[in-house]
Structures are given as structure tokens and as C-alpha cells.
Amino acid sequence: MPKMKTNRGAAKRFRRTGSGGFKRAQSFRSHILTKKSTKRKRHLRPTQQIAEADQAAVRKMLPYG
């Protein structure tokens, strides 16, 4: 049986956590930052967990992740 392919777009966006979940970066942080408040940008900084409903989809995209 051939190897499964990793979805390269997903590989750049998600990382596996130690407990087996997935973490992701917050969106709305790449450009047009001047109009966003410092507080808003600060709260967008930390990584977040993938929602439980999306776990199965991400697991399929990252079979070796």
C-alpha cells in the first residue's frame, strides 16, 4: 500500500500538542494592523486548540503529524 500524503497546507497551519490534540495560530494578525487596537492584537497572539468538531478532519489531513 502506498504512503499517505500529508496535506501541505494543513501542515503549515497546525501542530500536534503533547496530549494528542492540535494547536493553531489565531487569524486576523497578518496585515491591516494599524486600525486594530493593541488589546485586540495582544489577545490574538496566543495559540489556540482546534475545536473538537474539527479534530477528525485535521487528523486525516495530517496522518503522520
mmCIF file of the N, C-alpha and C atoms, coordinates in Angstrom:
data_MODEL
# 
_entry.id   MODEL 
# 
loop_
_atom_site.group_PDB 
_atom_site.id 
_atom_site.type_symbol 
_atom_site.label_atom_id 
_atom_site.label_alt_id 
_atom_site.label_comp_id 
_atom_site.label_asym_id 
_atom_site.label_entity_id 
_atom_site.label_seq_id 
_atom_site.pdbx_PDB_ins_code 
_atom_site.Cartn_x 
_atom_site.Cartn_y 
_atom_site.Cartn_z 
_atom_site.occupancy 
_atom_site.B_iso_or_equiv 
_atom_site.pdbx_formal_charge 
_atom_site.auth_seq_id 
_atom_site.auth_comp_id 
_atom_site.auth_asym_id 
_atom_site.auth_atom_id 
_atom_site.pdbx_PDB_model_num 
ATOM 1   N N  . MET A 1 1  ? 0.851   -1.189 0.000  1.00 0.00 ? 1  MET A N  1 
ATOM 2   C CA . MET A 1 1  ? 0.000   0.000  0.000  1.00 0.00 ? 1  MET A CA 1 
ATOM 3   C C  . MET A 1 1  ? 0.892   1.247  0.000  1.00 0.00 ? 1  MET A C  1 
ATOM 4   N N  . PRO A 1 2  ? 0.576   2.260  -0.822 1.00 0.00 ? 2  PRO A N  1 
ATOM 5   C CA . PRO A 1 2  ? 1.433   3.454  -0.858 1.00 0.00 ? 2  PRO A CA 1 
ATOM 6   C C  . PRO A 1 2  ? 1.297   4.293  0.416  1.00 0.00 ? 2  PRO A C  1 
ATOM 7   N N  . LYS A 1 3  ? 2.278   5.135  0.611  1.00 0.00 ? 3  LYS A N  1 
ATOM 8   C CA . LYS A 1 3  ? 2.234   6.043  1.755  1.00 0.00 ? 3  LYS A CA 1 
ATOM 9   C C  . LYS A 1 3  ? 1.080   7.030  1.585  1.00 0.00 ? 3  LYS A C  1 
ATOM 10  N N  . MET A 1 4  ? 0.545   7.483  2.708  1.00 0.00 ? 4  MET A N  1 
ATOM 11  C CA . MET A 1 4  ? -0.491  8.511  2.670  1.00 0.00 ? 4  MET A CA 1 
ATOM 12  C C  . MET A 1 4  ? 0.187   9.867  2.537  1.00 0.00 ? 4  MET A C  1 
ATOM 13  N N  . LYS A 1 5  ? -0.457  10.772 1.833  1.00 0.00 ? 5  LYS A N  1 
ATOM 14  C CA . LYS A 1 5  ? 0.115   12.103 1.663  1.00 0.00 ? 5  LYS A CA 1 
ATOM 15  C C  . LYS A 1 5  ? -0.409  13.052 2.729  1.00 0.00 ? 5  LYS A C  1 
ATOM 16  N N  . THR A 1 6  ? 0.498   13.864 3.252  1.00 0.00 ? 6  THR A N  1 
ATOM 17  C CA . THR A 1 6  ? 0.140   14.917 4.193  1.00 0.00 ? 6  THR A CA 1 
ATOM 18  C C  . THR A 1 6  ? -0.373  16.107 3.400  1.00 0.00 ? 6  THR A C  1 
ATOM 19  N N  . ASN A 1 7  ? -1.454  16.705 3.854  1.00 0.00 ? 7  ASN A N  1 
ATOM 20  C CA . ASN A 1 7  ? -1.952  17.935 3.251  1.00 0.00 ? 7  ASN A CA 1 
ATOM 21  C C  . ASN A 1 7  ? -0.988  19.057 3.645  1.00 0.00 ? 7  ASN A C  1 
ATOM 22  N N  . ARG A 1 8  ? -0.233  19.575 2.673  1.00 0.00 ? 8  ARG A N  1 
ATOM 23  C CA . ARG A 1 8  ? 0.829   20.531 2.979  1.00 0.00 ? 8  ARG A CA 1 
ATOM 24  C C  . ARG A 1 8  ? 0.291   21.857 3.515  1.00 0.00 ? 8  ARG A C  1 
ATOM 25  N N  . GLY A 1 9  ? -0.900  22.261 3.084  1.00 0.00 ? 9  GLY A N  1 
ATOM 26  C CA . GLY A 1 9  ? -1.488  23.481 3.623  1.00 0.00 ? 9  GLY A CA 1 
ATOM 27  C C  . GLY A 1 9  ? -1.798  23.337 5.102  1.00 0.00 ? 9  GLY A C  1 
ATOM 28  N N  . ALA A 1 10 ? -2.315  22.165 5.487  1.00 0.00 ? 10 ALA A N  1 
ATOM 29  C CA . ALA A 1 10 ? -2.635  21.901 6.888  1.00 0.00 ? 10 ALA A CA 1 
ATOM 30  C C  . ALA A 1 10 ? -1.364  21.781 7.719  1.00 0.00 ? 10 ALA A C  1 
ATOM 31  N N  . ALA A 1 11 ? -0.311  21.209 7.136  1.00 0.00 ? 11 ALA A N  1 
ATOM 32  C CA . ALA A 1 11 ? 0.947   21.030 7.858  1.00 0.00 ? 11 ALA A CA 1 
ATOM 33  C C  . ALA A 1 11 ? 1.552   22.372 8.261  1.00 0.00 ? 11 ALA A C  1 
ATOM 34  N N  . LYS A 1 12 ? 1.300   23.402 7.467  1.00 0.00 ? 12 LYS A N  1 
ATOM 35  C CA . LYS A 1 12 ? 1.830   24.728 7.767  1.00 0.00 ? 12 LYS A CA 1 
ATOM 36  C C  . LYS A 1 12 ? 0.982   25.456 8.805  1.00 0.00 ? 12 LYS A C  1 
ATOM 37  N N  . ARG A 1 13 ? -0.243  25.001 9.030  1.00 0.00 ? 13 ARG A N  1 
ATOM 38  C CA . ARG A 1 13 ? -1.160  25.706 9.928  1.00 0.00 ? 13 ARG A CA 1 
ATOM 39  C C  . ARG A 1 13 ? -1.344  25.051 11.284 1.00 0.00 ? 13 ARG A C  1 
ATOM 40  N N  . PHE A 1 14 ? -1.208  23.744 11.366 1.00 0.00 ? 14 PHE A N  1 
ATOM 41  C CA . PHE A 1 14 ? -1.497  23.024 12.605 1.00 0.00 ? 14 PHE A CA 1 
ATOM 42  C C  . PHE A 1 14 ? -0.276  22.276 13.118 1.00 0.00 ? 14 PHE A C  1 
ATOM 43  N N  . ARG A 1 15 ? -0.158  22.206 14.452 1.00 0.00 ? 15 ARG A N  1 
ATOM 44  C CA . ARG A 1 15 ? 0.900   21.441 15.091 1.00 0.00 ? 15 ARG A CA 1 
ATOM 45  C C  . ARG A 1 15 ? 0.269   20.538 16.144 1.00 0.00 ? 15 ARG A C  1 
ATOM 46  N N  . ARG A 1 16 ? 0.843   19.366 16.326 1.00 0.00 ? 16 ARG A N  1 
ATOM 47  C CA . ARG A 1 16 ? 0.338   18.410 17.309 1.00 0.00 ? 16 ARG A CA 1 
ATOM 48  C C  . ARG A 1 16 ? 0.765   18.863 18.711 1.00 0.00 ? 16 ARG A C  1 
ATOM 49  N N  . THR A 1 17 ? -0.126  18.712 19.682 1.00 0.00 ? 17 THR A N  1 
ATOM 50  C CA . THR A 1 17 ? 0.218   19.021 21.077 1.00 0.00 ? 17 THR A CA 1 
ATOM 51  C C  . THR A 1 17 ? 0.678   17.745 21.765 1.00 0.00 ? 17 THR A C  1 
ATOM 52  N N  . GLY A 1 18 ? 1.239   17.894 22.945 1.00 0.00 ? 18 GLY A N  1 
ATOM 53  C CA . GLY A 1 18 ? 1.736   16.743 23.689 1.00 0.00 ? 18 GLY A CA 1 
ATOM 54  C C  . GLY A 1 18 ? 0.642   15.766 24.066 1.00 0.00 ? 18 GLY A C  1 
ATOM 55  N N  . SER A 1 19 ? -0.567  16.267 24.299 1.00 0.00 ? 19 SER A N  1 
ATOM 56  C CA . SER A 1 19 ? -1.675  15.404 24.707 1.00 0.00 ? 19 SER A CA 1 
ATOM 57  C C  . SER A 1 19 ? -2.436  14.817 23.526 1.00 0.00 ? 19 SER A C  1 
ATOM 58  N N  . GLY A 1 20 ? -1.961  15.085 22.295 1.00 0.00 ? 20 GLY A N  1 
ATOM 59  C CA . GLY A 1 20 ? -2.582  14.477 21.125 1.00 0.00 ? 20 GLY A CA 1 
ATOM 60  C C  . GLY A 1 20 ? -3.552  15.353 20.366 1.00 0.00 ? 20 GLY A C  1 
ATOM 61  N N  . GLY A 1 21 ? -3.791  16.565 20.847 1.00 0.00 ? 21 GLY A N  1 
ATOM 62  C CA . GLY A 1 21 ? -4.679  17.474 20.131 1.00 0.00 ? 21 GLY A CA 1 
ATOM 63  C C  . GLY A 1 21 ? -3.905  18.248 19.076 1.00 0.00 ? 21 GLY A C  1 
ATOM 64  N N  . PHE A 1 22 ? -4.502  19.309 18.575 1.00 0.00 ? 22 PHE A N  1 
ATOM 65  C CA . PHE A 1 22 ? -3.834  20.159 17.593 1.00 0.00 ? 22 PHE A CA 1 
ATOM 66  C C  . PHE A 1 22 ? -3.951  21.609 18.041 1.00 0.00 ? 22 PHE A C  1 
ATOM 67  N N  . LYS A 1 23 ? -2.887  22.369 17.807 1.00 0.00 ? 23 LYS A N  1 
ATOM 68  C CA . LYS A 1 23 ? -2.922  23.793 18.108 1.00 0.00 ? 23 LYS A CA 1 
ATOM 69  C C  . LYS A 1 23 ? -2.840  24.568 16.809 1.00 0.00 ? 23 LYS A C  1 
ATOM 70  N N  . ARG A 1 24 ? -3.348  25.795 16.851 1.00 0.00 ? 24 ARG A N  1 
ATOM 71  C CA . ARG A 1 24 ? -3.373  26.635 15.655 1.00 0.00 ? 24 ARG A CA 1 
ATOM 72  C C  . ARG A 1 24 ? -3.117  28.075 16.065 1.00 0.00 ? 24 ARG A C  1 
ATOM 73  N N  . ALA A 1 25 ? -2.661  28.859 15.101 1.00 0.00 ? 25 ALA A N  1 
ATOM 74  C CA . ALA A 1 25 ? -2.468  30.290 15.335 1.00 0.00 ? 25 ALA A CA 1 
ATOM 75  C C  . ALA A 1 25 ? -3.797  30.998 15.112 1.00 0.00 ? 25 ALA A C  1 
ATOM 76  N N  . GLN A 1 26 ? -3.961  32.131 15.753 1.00 0.00 ? 26 GLN A N  1 
ATOM 77  C CA . GLN A 1 26 ? -5.168  32.924 15.596 1.00 0.00 ? 26 GLN A CA 1 
ATOM 78  C C  . GLN A 1 26 ? -5.106  33.700 14.275 1.00 0.00 ? 26 GLN A C  1 
ATOM 79  N N  . SER A 1 27 ? -6.244  33.933 13.645 1.00 0.00 ? 27 SER A N  1 
ATOM 80  C CA . SER A 1 27 ? -6.293  34.678 12.390 1.00 0.00 ? 27 SER A CA 1 
ATOM 81  C C  . SER A 1 27 ? -6.389  36.179 12.662 1.00 0.00 ? 27 SER A C  1 
ATOM 82  N N  . PHE A 1 28 ? -6.429  36.969 11.602 1.00 0.00 ? 28 PHE A N  1 
ATOM 83  C CA . PHE A 1 28 ? -6.550  38.433 11.649 1.00 0.00 ? 28 PHE A CA 1 
ATOM 84  C C  . PHE A 1 28 ? -5.310  39.111 12.238 1.00 0.00 ? 28 PHE A C  1 
ATOM 85  N N  . ARG A 1 29 ? -4.138  38.524 12.028 1.00 0.00 ? 29 ARG A N  1 
ATOM 86  C CA . ARG A 1 29 ? -2.918  39.091 12.592 1.00 0.00 ? 29 ARG A CA 1 
ATOM 87  C C  . ARG A 1 29 ? -1.851  39.376 11.544 1.00 0.00 ? 29 ARG A C  1 
ATOM 88  N N  . SER A 1 30 ? -2.184  39.283 10.259 1.00 0.00 ? 30 SER A N  1 
ATOM 89  C CA . SER A 1 30 ? -1.140  39.381 9.246  1.00 0.00 ? 30 SER A CA 1 
ATOM 90  C C  . SER A 1 30 ? -0.982  40.768 8.624  1.00 0.00 ? 30 SER A C  1 
ATOM 91  N N  . HIS A 1 31 ? -2.058  41.502 8.478  1.00 0.00 ? 31 HIS A N  1 
ATOM 92  C CA . HIS A 1 31 ? -1.950  42.821 7.849  1.00 0.00 ? 31 HIS A CA 1 
ATOM 93  C C  . HIS A 1 31 ? -3.108  43.699 8.316  1.00 0.00 ? 31 HIS A C  1 
ATOM 94  N N  . ILE A 1 32 ? -3.064  44.970 7.906  1.00 0.00 ? 32 ILE A N  1 
ATOM 95  C CA . ILE A 1 32 ? -4.032  45.996 8.346  1.00 0.00 ? 32 ILE A CA 1 
ATOM 96  C C  . ILE A 1 32 ? -4.084  46.029 9.878  1.00 0.00 ? 32 ILE A C  1 
ATOM 97  N N  . LEU A 1 33 ? -2.910  46.152 10.496 1.00 0.00 ? 33 LEU A N  1 
ATOM 98  C CA . LEU A 1 33 ? -2.834  46.118 11.955 1.00 0.00 ? 33 LEU A CA 1 
ATOM 99  C C  . LEU A 1 33 ? -2.977  47.500 12.584 1.00 0.00 ? 33 LEU A C  1 
ATOM 100 N N  . THR A 1 34 ? -2.889  48.553 11.779 1.00 0.00 ? 34 THR A N  1 
ATOM 101 C CA . THR A 1 34 ? -2.913  49.902 12.358 1.00 0.00 ? 34 THR A CA 1 
ATOM 102 C C  . THR A 1 34 ? -4.276  50.258 12.948 1.00 0.00 ? 34 THR A C  1 
ATOM 103 N N  . LYS A 1 35 ? -5.336  49.770 12.351 1.00 0.00 ? 35 LYS A N  1 
ATOM 104 C CA . LYS A 1 35 ? -6.668  50.105 12.861 1.00 0.00 ? 35 LYS A CA 1 
ATOM 105 C C  . LYS A 1 35 ? -7.107  49.211 14.016 1.00 0.00 ? 35 LYS A C  1 
ATOM 106 N N  . LYS A 1 36 ? -6.386  48.127 14.256 1.00 0.00 ? 36 LYS A N  1 
ATOM 107 C CA . LYS A 1 36 ? -6.738  47.221 15.350 1.00 0.00 ? 36 LYS A CA 1 
ATOM 108 C C  . LYS A 1 36 ? -6.070  47.700 16.628 1.00 0.00 ? 36 LYS A C  1 
ATOM 109 N N  . SER A 1 37 ? -6.795  47.629 17.725 1.00 0.00 ? 37 SER A N  1 
ATOM 110 C CA . SER A 1 37 ? -6.267  48.116 18.994 1.00 0.00 ? 37 SER A CA 1 
ATOM 111 C C  . SER A 1 37 ? -5.170  47.180 19.506 1.00 0.00 ? 37 SER A C  1 
ATOM 112 N N  . THR A 1 38 ? -4.334  47.724 20.377 1.00 0.00 ? 38 THR A N  1 
ATOM 113 C CA . THR A 1 38 ? -3.254  46.943 20.977 1.00 0.00 ? 38 THR A CA 1 
ATOM 114 C C  . THR A 1 38 ? -3.822  45.764 21.761 1.00 0.00 ? 38 THR A C  1 
ATOM 115 N N  . LYS A 1 39 ? -4.918  46.005 22.453 1.00 0.00 ? 39 LYS A N  1 
ATOM 116 C CA . LYS A 1 39 ? -5.558  44.941 23.230 1.00 0.00 ? 39 LYS A CA 1 
ATOM 117 C C  . LYS A 1 39 ? -6.047  43.813 22.331 1.00 0.00 ? 39 LYS A C  1 
ATOM 118 N N  . ARG A 1 40 ? -6.652  44.189 21.217 1.00 0.00 ? 40 ARG A N  1 
ATOM 119 C CA . ARG A 1 40 ? -7.164  43.185 20.272 1.00 0.00 ? 40 ARG A CA 1 
ATOM 120 C C  . ARG A 1 40 ? -6.024  42.348 19.691 1.00 0.00 ? 40 ARG A C  1 
ATOM 121 N N  . LYS A 1 41 ? -4.930  43.005 19.309 1.00 0.00 ? 41 LYS A N  1 
ATOM 122 C CA . LYS A 1 41 ? -3.784  42.297 18.749 1.00 0.00 ? 41 LYS A CA 1 
ATOM 123 C C  . LYS A 1 41 ? -3.127  41.398 19.796 1.00 0.00 ? 41 LYS A C  1 
ATOM 124 N N  . ARG A 1 42 ? -3.067  41.856 21.042 1.00 0.00 ? 42 ARG A N  1 
ATOM 125 C CA . ARG A 1 42 ? -2.480  41.078 22.136 1.00 0.00 ? 42 ARG A CA 1 
ATOM 126 C C  . ARG A 1 42 ? -3.285  39.803 22.391 1.00 0.00 ? 42 ARG A C  1 
ATOM 127 N N  . HIS A 1 43 ? -4.602  39.908 22.325 1.00 0.00 ? 43 HIS A N  1 
ATOM 128 C CA . HIS A 1 43 ? -5.450  38.741 22.558 1.00 0.00 ? 43 HIS A CA 1 
ATOM 129 C C  . HIS A 1 43 ? -5.435  37.759 21.391 1.00 0.00 ? 43 HIS A C  1 
ATOM 130 N N  . LEU A 1 44 ? -5.019  38.221 20.220 1.00 0.00 ? 44 LEU A N  1 
ATOM 131 C CA . LEU A 1 44 ? -4.909  37.332 19.061 1.00 0.00 ? 44 LEU A CA 1 
ATOM 132 C C  . LEU A 1 44 ? -3.566  36.592 19.030 1.00 0.00 ? 44 LEU A C  1 
ATOM 133 N N  . ARG A 1 45 ? -2.647  36.980 19.909 1.00 0.00 ? 45 ARG A N  1 
ATOM 134 C CA . ARG A 1 45 ? -1.301  36.428 19.886 1.00 0.00 ? 45 ARG A CA 1 
ATOM 135 C C  . ARG A 1 45 ? -1.200  34.948 20.273 1.00 0.00 ? 45 ARG A C  1 
ATOM 136 N N  . PRO A 1 46 ? -1.758  34.497 21.387 1.00 0.00 ? 46 PRO A N  1 
ATOM 137 C CA . PRO A 1 46 ? -1.525  33.100 21.798 1.00 0.00 ? 46 PRO A CA 1 
ATOM 138 C C  . PRO A 1 46 ? -2.177  32.085 20.873 1.00 0.00 ? 46 PRO A C  1 
ATOM 139 N N  . THR A 1 47 ? -1.594  30.877 20.849 1.00 0.00 ? 47 THR A N  1 
ATOM 140 C CA . THR A 1 47 ? -2.158  29.810 20.030 1.00 0.00 ? 47 THR A CA 1 
ATOM 141 C C  . THR A 1 47 ? -3.410  29.257 20.709 1.00 0.00 ? 47 THR A C  1 
ATOM 142 N N  . GLN A 1 48 ? -4.249  28.613 19.924 1.00 0.00 ? 48 GLN A N  1 
ATOM 143 C CA . GLN A 1 48 ? -5.485  28.042 20.454 1.00 0.00 ? 48 GLN A CA 1 
ATOM 144 C C  . GLN A 1 48 ? -5.608  26.593 20.025 1.00 0.00 ? 48 GLN A C  1 
ATOM 145 N N  . GLN A 1 49 ? -6.456  25.865 20.715 1.00 0.00 ? 49 GLN A N  1 
ATOM 146 C CA . GLN A 1 49 ? -6.717  24.464 20.379 1.00 0.00 ? 49 GLN A CA 1 
ATOM 147 C C  . GLN A 1 49 ? -7.711  24.398 19.218 1.00 0.00 ? 49 GLN A C  1 
ATOM 148 N N  . ILE A 1 50 ? -7.583  23.365 18.398 1.00 0.00 ? 50 ILE A N  1 
ATOM 149 C CA . ILE A 1 50 ? -8.562  23.107 17.348 1.00 0.00 ? 50 ILE A CA 1 
ATOM 150 C C  . ILE A 1 50 ? -9.866  22.670 18.026 1.00 0.00 ? 50 ILE A C  1 
ATOM 151 N N  . ALA A 1 51 ? -10.996 23.101 17.505 1.00 0.00 ? 51 ALA A N  1 
ATOM 152 C CA . ALA A 1 51 ? -12.298 22.720 18.064 1.00 0.00 ? 51 ALA A CA 1 
ATOM 153 C C  . ALA A 1 51 ? -12.494 21.209 17.955 1.00 0.00 ? 51 ALA A C  1 
ATOM 154 N N  . GLU A 1 52 ? -13.215 20.650 18.883 1.00 0.00 ? 52 GLU A N  1 
ATOM 155 C CA . GLU A 1 52 ? -13.469 19.204 18.922 1.00 0.00 ? 52 GLU A CA 1 
ATOM 156 C C  . GLU A 1 52 ? -14.111 18.712 17.626 1.00 0.00 ? 52 GLU A C  1 
ATOM 157 N N  . ALA A 1 53 ? -14.985 19.531 17.042 1.00 0.00 ? 53 ALA A N  1 
ATOM 158 C CA . ALA A 1 53 ? -15.675 19.143 15.808 1.00 0.00 ? 53 ALA A CA 1 
ATOM 159 C C  . ALA A 1 53 ? -14.721 19.030 14.622 1.00 0.00 ? 53 ALA A C  1 
ATOM 160 N N  . ASP A 1 54 ? -13.578 19.723 14.670 1.00 0.00 ? 54 ASP A N  1 
ATOM 161 C CA . ASP A 1 54 ? -12.629 19.723 13.554 1.00 0.00 ? 54 ASP A CA 1 
ATOM 162 C C  . ASP A 1 54 ? -11.483 18.729 13.733 1.00 0.00 ? 54 ASP A C  1 
ATOM 163 N N  . GLN A 1 55 ? -11.413 18.073 14.888 1.00 0.00 ? 55 GLN A N  1 
ATOM 164 C CA . GLN A 1 55 ? -10.295 17.162 15.187 1.00 0.00 ? 55 GLN A CA 1 
ATOM 165 C C  . GLN A 1 55 ? -10.149 16.059 14.145 1.00 0.00 ? 55 GLN A C  1 
ATOM 166 N N  . ALA A 1 56 ? -11.247 15.414 13.773 1.00 0.00 ? 56 ALA A N  1 
ATOM 167 C CA . ALA A 1 56 ? -11.185 14.292 12.838 1.00 0.00 ? 56 ALA A CA 1 
ATOM 168 C C  . ALA A 1 56 ? -10.690 14.731 11.461 1.00 0.00 ? 56 ALA A C  1 
ATOM 169 N N  . ALA A 1 57 ? -11.135 15.888 11.002 1.00 0.00 ? 57 ALA A N  1 
ATOM 170 C CA . ALA A 1 57 ? -10.720 16.386 9.690  1.00 0.00 ? 57 ALA A CA 1 
ATOM 171 C C  . ALA A 1 57 ? -9.232  16.690 9.668  1.00 0.00 ? 57 ALA A C  1 
ATOM 172 N N  . VAL A 1 58 ? -8.730  17.322 10.709 1.00 0.00 ? 58 VAL A N  1 
ATOM 173 C CA . VAL A 1 58 ? -7.309  17.673 10.776 1.00 0.00 ? 58 VAL A CA 1 
ATOM 174 C C  . VAL A 1 58 ? -6.461  16.410 10.907 1.00 0.00 ? 58 VAL A C  1 
ATOM 175 N N  . ARG A 1 59 ? -6.956  15.432 11.651 1.00 0.00 ? 59 ARG A N  1 
ATOM 176 C CA . ARG A 1 59 ? -6.224  14.166 11.810 1.00 0.00 ? 59 ARG A CA 1 
ATOM 177 C C  . ARG A 1 59 ? -6.050  13.458 10.477 1.00 0.00 ? 59 ARG A C  1 
ATOM 178 N N  . LYS A 1 60 ? -7.076  13.535 9.619  1.00 0.00 ? 60 LYS A N  1 
ATOM 179 C CA . LYS A 1 60 ? -6.981  12.915 8.284  1.00 0.00 ? 60 LYS A CA 1 
ATOM 180 C C  . LYS A 1 60 ? -5.988  13.659 7.406  1.00 0.00 ? 60 LYS A C  1 
ATOM 181 N N  . MET A 1 61 ? -5.942  14.978 7.535  1.00 0.00 ? 61 MET A N  1 
ATOM 182 C CA . MET A 1 61 ? -5.029  15.770 6.709  1.00 0.00 ? 61 MET A CA 1 
ATOM 183 C C  . MET A 1 61 ? -3.577  15.603 7.135  1.00 0.00 ? 61 MET A C  1 
ATOM 184 N N  . LEU A 1 62 ? -3.363  15.272 8.423  1.00 0.00 ? 62 LEU A N  1 
ATOM 185 C CA . LEU A 1 62 ? -2.002  15.114 8.948  1.00 0.00 ? 62 LEU A CA 1 
ATOM 186 C C  . LEU A 1 62 ? -1.823  13.690 9.489  1.00 0.00 ? 62 LEU A C  1 
ATOM 187 N N  . PRO A 1 63 ? -1.734  12.690 8.626  1.00 0.00 ? 63 PRO A N  1 
ATOM 188 C CA . PRO A 1 63 ? -1.666  11.304 9.100  1.00 0.00 ? 63 PRO A CA 1 
ATOM 189 C C  . PRO A 1 63 ? -0.414  11.001 9.901  1.00 0.00 ? 63 PRO A C  1 
ATOM 190 N N  . TYR A 1 64 ? 0.680   11.733 9.698  1.00 0.00 ? 64 TYR A N  1 
ATOM 191 C CA . TYR A 1 64 ? 1.918   11.476 10.421 1.00 0.00 ? 64 TYR A CA 1 
ATOM 192 C C  . TYR A 1 64 ? 2.260   12.594 11.391 1.00 0.00 ? 64 TYR A C  1 
ATOM 193 N N  . GLY A 1 65 ? 1.320   13.534 11.583 1.00 0.00 ? 65 GLY A N  1 
ATOM 194 C CA . GLY A 1 65 ? 1.583   14.728 12.378 1.00 0.00 ? 65 GLY A CA 1 
ATOM 195 C C  . GLY A 1 65 ? 1.604   14.536 13.830 1.00 0.00 ? 65 GLY A C  1 
# 
